Amino acid sequence: MKISWSEINRDGLETIACVDLGGFHHLGNNKLLNKVSAVVIMEDRRPDFFVGYDHYEPHKDTTLNRHGPRQNLSTQQDLKKLVGELQQQKIKVYFGFWGQVTDNQKKMSPWIKNHPELWPEYKASQDLNPLAILGTEKMTFADYICQQYQKLQQDFGFDGLFLGDGLNGYRVFSDPTVYQDKINTTQHWNLFYYQIARKVHQLGGKLLAYDCLGREPKEALKHGADYLSQADGGLDYLVVQTYPTAWGKFWLKKFPGFDFKSCLKNLERTKELLKNTNCRVLYTLEISDSVEEWQGEARTTHKQLQKFRHHSDGKVLVWANELIARDDN
């Protein structure tokens, strides 16, 4: 699917690009000025770099080029230079990571392997348990996230943190009907968000987060995710996961609630819920993923741009690597 930047930006709303280093050909030629307000350097699946980061080592591989066609940029020095160059274009740069114990091949990062308290109670789940107390560090995982973000912010200059998939309520991606009995954990999740938001704000940044598996607010509450309390606690952006192509037709087609109509309804209800808060509501616009081998459908993508803009403050392009690489030759 080919979509132009002019089509993406025609609605006049904020546009954030979800990328990793795999979208960039080389430094010094990243022409995203006036196309996006921000990019998220997103580490999906196993959060190896985020949880294992200690200090700046210029020539060490970040492993942050998993989702794009390029392999040109990979080191910590590359990452730091890219952040600086994007910021010179007045583009904010957020770091994001997913809350998963293993990747699709069931591989586990060494740090997580040494923290079994983070492993999920439900064996079919790949998500870690963010509410755990870390046995070695003697701190909550929320405190550890704050510690790690502070290191990354000081060393790379990030403008904020994005809590990715698996970090908002208990859920099992492969079976959305699981973990619907976790409403009693909402206070714990609210504290998790409050602690992280406070730290990110102290460091001058913004906190962004995905919603709970693209579920509308009342359904998300059953999983422990209270969007309104999260917004009141300092969440700056809630990103509603709307994937009528990738999820609705590719992975979760046997479950109701992930088609275009359901995505629109969820977005509308979430925006209505948060209308009197300072939290901006964005939706995910399906672009493509060369690793997972799905492409956004042109007809559906244009329909999203037309319909979803009335119920949101903007959009996050997932993933934008192919789009950026196409324009960066």
N, C-alpha and C positions, 0 to 999 in steps of 0.2 A: 504494500500500500504506500502510495506517495501522497503526502500532504504538505502544503507549503506553510511557511511561517506567517504569511499574510492571512491565510485561512485560520490559523490557530489564534492569531492576535486580533482578528476582526471584531470580537466581542468587546474589546477594550478592558477586559478584566485582567487581574494579575495572572501571570503564567510563571510557574516554577518547573524546572526540568530535573527529573530524576535521572542521574547518570552515574557512571563510575569512570575510571581512567580509560576504559576500553573504547570510549567514544571520541577520543582526541588523537589526532595524527601527530602533531608536534606542538611544542610550546611557541608562543609568539604569533599564532594565527587562529585564535579562537574568537570568531566574530559573532558574539552573542549579544552585543550591545543593541538595546531597543527591541530585543526579541523576548528576553526573560527578565524577571526581576531578581531571580535567585536560581541557584542550582543546589541540588542535594547530592553530595558524593555518598551514594548509598552502598553499604556493605550488606548484601543479602545472605540468606542461609546462615551458615556458621559465622558469628561475629569475631573471627580470629584477630583481626587488626585492632578492633575496639577494645576487647577485653584483655588482650595480651600486650597492648602498647605500654612501653616503659619510658623511653626517652628517644630523642631525635637521633637517628642514625641515617645520614643522607643517602647512602648507597644500599640500604636494606630494602628488600622487596616488600611492598605493601600488600600484595595479592588483591588489589582493588581494581583489577581489570577483567572481571569475570563475565560481564554482560555486554560487551561490545565487540565490534569487528577488529579493533586495533589492539596491538600489543606493544606499541611504541613507548608508552609511559607506564612505569611500574614502581619506581623507587619513591622513598619518602621525600627526596629532593624534588622529584617530578611533581609530587603532590603539593608541596609547599609553593613551588613556582606557579603551578596552575591556580592555586587559591589566590595568590597575589595578583596574577594577571587578570583573573575574573573580577576581583575587587577593584582593579584599576579601571575597569569598564563600568563601575558602579553596580556590579552584580553581587548580591549577597551569596555567601557560600556556607551551606549547612552540612554537617556530617550526620549521616544516618546509619543505623544498624538494625538488623532483625533480631528477634529474640528466639532463635532456634538452637536446639542442642546439636542437631546433626543436619547435614545437607541431604540432597536426594539420594546420595549413594551411602547414606548412613554413616558418613565419616564425621568424627567429632574432633573439635579443636583440643589441643593439650590442656589449655586452661580450664575449659569446661569439663574435660575428663577428670580433672582433679577436684571438681566441685559437684559431687553427686547430689548434693542438696538442691541443686538447680534442675535436676532431671525431672521430667513430668511423671505424675502418678499414673497417668493413663498411657499404656505402652504404645498405642497407635499414634500418640501425639509426638510431633517433632519440636514443640514449643518448650522452652525452659520455663521454670517457675520463678517469675520476677519478684515474688513476695518472700523469697527465702532469705534466711540469715546465713551468711557465708561462714563456714566453719573455720577456715584458715585465717581469714582477715578479721573475723569477729565484728562484722558490720553487715548492715542490710545490703541487698543488691542495689537498691536505690542509691545508697551512699557510695557504693563502688562505681556506679554509673557517673555520679557527680565527680568523683575523683578522677576517673578516666577522661571525662570531657574536659576538665580543667587542664589536664596535661596536653590534650590535643589542641585546645583553644590557645594555650600559651605557646605551643611549638609551631602551630600551623596558621593561627589567626582566624579560626572558624567563627562565623557569625551566629551560630546557634546549633541546636541538636534536634534530630528527627528520630523519634521512637517508632521503629518500623513494625513490620508484620509480626504478630505474636506478642506484642507488648501492650495490649489493651484488652484486659479481660481474658478469662480462660476460654480456650477454643481448640478444636481439632479441625484442621483444614479439610482433611479427607472425609470427615463426617460432621457437618455443622449441627447435628442434633445432639451431640455430646456436650457436656458441661453446661446444661441449662438450669442447673441447680446451685449456682454460685452467687446468688444475689446477696448472701450474707458476707461476701468478701468485698463489697463495694467500698466500705470505709477504708479497707487496707489499700485498695487500688487508688482511692482518692489521695491518701497520704503519700503513696508512691509518686503520683504526679505532682503533688504539692512540693515535696522535697526536691525533686529534680527541677521543677520550674523555678523555685527560689534560687537555686544555685546557678542555673543558666542565666537568669536575670541579673544576678549579682555580677556575673562576668560580661554583662552587656549584650547578651544574646537573646534569641527567640527560641521557644520550644514548640515543635511541631510533632504530631502523632497521627498514625493511621487509626481509623475506627476499629471496631471489633468485627472483623470478617465481613464488612459490608452489610451489617445488620442495622435495622432501624432502632431508634433509642430504647423503646420498651423491650425489644428482644435483647438488645445489648445488656440491659440491666440484669437479665437473668444470668449472664455470663460474668457479671461483676463490673461491667464498664458503665459508669455514670457520667455521661458526656457533660451534663450541666455542671456537676460538681467539679469536674476536671477543668472546665472553662473558668469557673469561679476561683479555682485554685491556682490559676496562672497559665493554663495552656493557651498559646497564642494562635495556633492553627490546628484545626481538626480536619484531617483529610479523609473524606468519605470514599471508600473503595468501590468504585463503579466499573466493573469489568464485564459488560454483557457479552463480549466476545471471548476473552481469555477464560473467564470463570464460567459465565453463563452457558457457553456452547462447547467449551473444551474440557474443563475439569469437573465442574459441579452441575452438569446438565441433568443429573438424576434427582437433584434436590431443588425444591421450589425456592424462589426468592432471589435469584441472581440474573434474571432476564432484564431486558431494557426497562420495562415498566416498573419492576421492583426496584431497580437502581434509582430511577427517577423519584419514586415514592419515598425511598429511604433518604435521599438527598433533601427532598422537600421537607420532610418531617424533622430532620436534623437541623436544617437552617432555621426552621420555625422555632425549635426548642432553644436555640442559642442566639436568637435575634436581639436580645437585650443584654448580651455579654460583649466583652471585647475580643472574643475568640472568632477568628475568621474561618469560614467553612469553605473548603475547596473540594473538588472532585477529581478523580483520576481519569485522565483521557488516555485510552489505549492507543499506543503507537506501535511498538513491536518489541520482540525479544528474540534475538538470534540464537541464544543459548537454549531457551525453552521452546523455540521454533514455533512461535505464534506471531501472527500479524493482525493488527487491528483492521477490521473491515471498513473500507472507505465509506460505505453508506451509513454504517452504524456510527462511525466516528463523526461524520458531519451532522448526524442527527443529535449526537451528544452535544456538540458545539451549539447547535440551535436551541435545544430544549433545556439543557442543564444550566445555562447561564442565568436563567430567571430565578434559580434557587441556590445560588452560590456566590462567593466572592472571587472565584477564580478556579484555576485547575493546576494539576500536577501531571506532567507528561511522563508516562511510564511505558517503556523506557525511552529516553530521548537519544540514546547513543547512536543508533543508526541514522537518525535525522541530523545530528551534529556531524557525524563522520561524512555524510553525503555532501554537506556544505563546507567541509574543511579539507578539501583536496588541494 
